[in-house]
Structure formats: C-alpha cells, structure tokens
Amino acid sequence: MNMRALPLRNLARRPGRTVALLLLTAFLAAAVFGGSTVVQSLSNGLGSLEARLGADVIVVPGTARSKIDLKKTLLQDALGEYYMPRSYMEKIAEVDGVERMTAQTYLASMTTGCCDVSIQIIGFEPETDFIVTPWLQQSYGGALKEGDIVVGDSVSLQVGDVIRFFDQPCTVVARLGRTGTSMDAGAYTTTETIQSLLAAAREKKADLMSAGDPADIVSAVYVKVADGYDPANVAGRVNMHVRHVRAEGARSLLSGVSDSLAGVAHTVRLLVFVLWALAFVILMVAFAMMIGERRREFAVLRVVGASRGMLARMLLAESLILSLAGGLAGVALAALAVFPFSNLIGQRLALPFLLPGPGRALLLAAATLAVTMLVSSIASAWAAFRLSRVDTGKILREEH
C-alpha cells in the first residue's frame, strides 16, 4: 500500500469536496493577504505624505477657507486656484520661529481647446524649494528650463511629450516616483513657466482677472520652523501677525489624516479577523464532516495495516496540499483585486495609498500562505484526534 500517493488520490476521488475546501482556503488567504496589503499601503501612504510634505507650517490666503480644506489640499487631486500677494512672504519671514520658506503657485488647466489635458499645475521656486526638489532629484538630474514640466506617476503623459496649456507648449522632461498621495496627479514646473501660463490663462479664465500680476502672486507658502519652536505656535503667530492668511501646522493636519487612516486600518483588521474566525470554524466543521463521510475508508485502511499515525499524516498531507493550492489561488486573486486598482482604492478611501514594494509584498504573501497552512493543519489535527477515537471493528460491523 503506497501511503504517499493516497492523499492526492483521495483528493482526486472526491472532486466536489476538494473544490469546496480549495475555495474556502482561497477565500481565507484572499481576505488575509488583501486586508494586510491594504493596511500596509495606508501606512506607506501616510509615511510618504509626511516625507513629501517637508514643511512644518502651511500658509494659504484667507479666502481659501471657502474654497478648500487644507486636508483636501494634502489628499485630493485638485488643489484649486487661490492667490495672495507675494509681499506677504516678507511679513511671514518676520515671524519669530520661521527659519526657511518657499512658495508654490497653483493653476488648473482646462478641457477646452486651449489645453491638451485637464491637470493641476504647481509652480515651485527651485532656489528656495525643499518640497518638490528632493523628490525631483530622484528622477531627474538636470535643471528645469522655461517650458519644462515634470509629472506625477498618475498622469498619463510620457517623457518627451509636448502638450499645450492655455495655448502654451510645455515639454515633459521627467516622471516622478509614486507617492500614493495627491502629488501623483500633478504637473510641476518652475516660477517662470507658471507665471507665463498664468498670464496666458487670464485670457481664458475670467476668475483670474482679479488675481493680480502673475509675478506678484503665490498660492501657498511652506515654512520650516527653527529648532526649539513649536510649529503650532509659529502658525498661530503667523495668523496674528499677517492679515488675510490662514496658517496651519502640518502635523495637526496630518494627525487628522492619521486618525482617519487608523480608523480604516482598524476596520480592515477587524474584518480580516472575523473572516479568519469564520473560515477557521468552517474548516473545522468541514474536516469533521469529512471524517464522518470517510469512516469506512479509514476503518478499511486500519484493517489492511495502516496505523493511526499513518492516517493522521495522510490527513495532514491532504490539508497541506489543499491549503497550499488554495492559499496560492487566494493570494493571486487578492493581488489582482488590489494592485491594479490601487489608485481607485486610494480615491475611494480619500487617504494616501502606496502599495508595498515587491519584497514586502512577497513577504506578506509568504506569511499569508504560512498562516493559512497552519490553520488547515490545526483543523486536520483536530480531525485526526477524532479519528483516533474511532472503533474500527464497530464501524465495519455497522456497515454490515
């Protein structure tokens, strides 16, 4: 009697039962791997947002209150269009605790004939910038010239593409690495280019007519505070010292994002735990039913010389084969559901969402397979324990 071949033969002999157990373990693995990947991606997204923000205080014009929410500035695709005089930067620089600052200017392109794509354009100042430049240097080693733009990972433009914004040609010179934040959906350019685009846009957008001279306006000022100063206190002093602006500590904004992320992550973990518990119970019941269905089979095997240990190892081998096959299928299904649709998931959750790298993803997949096989092994061990209590002679007499 070849006991090594029995597990595969047993599985092939009962295809209905085998498929049902495969589906169950695949569902378990998909829930674990998918949930773990989502939680890891949310954590990565927040870390990426903190790294890319690079500022301690954000200052926007007071009129932006009715147009945007600063948290949406950090999380959403559209930053909007709002402006304040560049001269405000001199007043902000006078505030105690302000060490460095840089400005950005926002402009949303249109979908009319003047623009090839609808996108948020962010003008930054390379001489003082500490937000975009470190990120840009990872993808592009040169200096941006007037008319050059770099685009985020979510923008469907390639290096070398020439596109028009308000009838002004711009050349894509680089694509930035993915961050899982709203930064991925923008186009970035220098002060000279954004000012030229603003001048051209004034002829197309009536709401820009009162914005002021493009050379004399900015949309937001990002501030680094000096060592020993509390960003929240510095933001408060900016609000008191400079009229018509709104300053917020970046950490206070991110704490709200972190709270939202923690809530979603907790919900996902709870859901995964419930699914695990449910799947474990179902596996236990399934193996118990399998024992009941196969009592005569086990009794015959005992009569022909199989020991209880051999039967237990056979059950364990069957469970490991099922859990490995089902686990691989579940991980693959979860990967197909999460990885291609990561942008959509991030948009639906309205939170930073950055998928783990290949190494981390493989580690999560391996852990999922290990735990799935462990759960199946526990269920089969319990079934084997029940099998050890079976009276072979009694079963055979009952069958006759």
Buried (B, 14 or more C-beta within 10 A) or exposed (E): EEBEEBBEEBBEEBEEBBEBBBEBBBBBBBBBBBBBBBBBBBBBBBBBBBEBBBBBBBBBBBBBEEEBEBBBBBBBBBBBBBBBBBEBBEBBEEBEBBEBBBBBBBBBBBEEEBBBBEBBBBBBBEEBBBBBBEBBEEBBEEEBEEBBBBBBBBBEBEEEBEBBBBEBEBEBBBBBBBBBBBBBBBBBBBBBBBBBBBBBBBEBBEEBEEBBEBEEBBBBBBBBBEEEBEBBBBBBBBBEBBEEBBBBBBBBBBEEBBEBBEEBBEEBBEEBEEBBEBBBEBBBEBBBEBBEEBBEBBBBBBEEEBEBEBBBBBBBBBBBBBBBBBBBBBBBBBBEBBBEEBBEBBBEBBBBBBBBEEEBBEBBBEEBBEBBBEBBBBBBBBBBEEBEEBEBEEBBEEEE
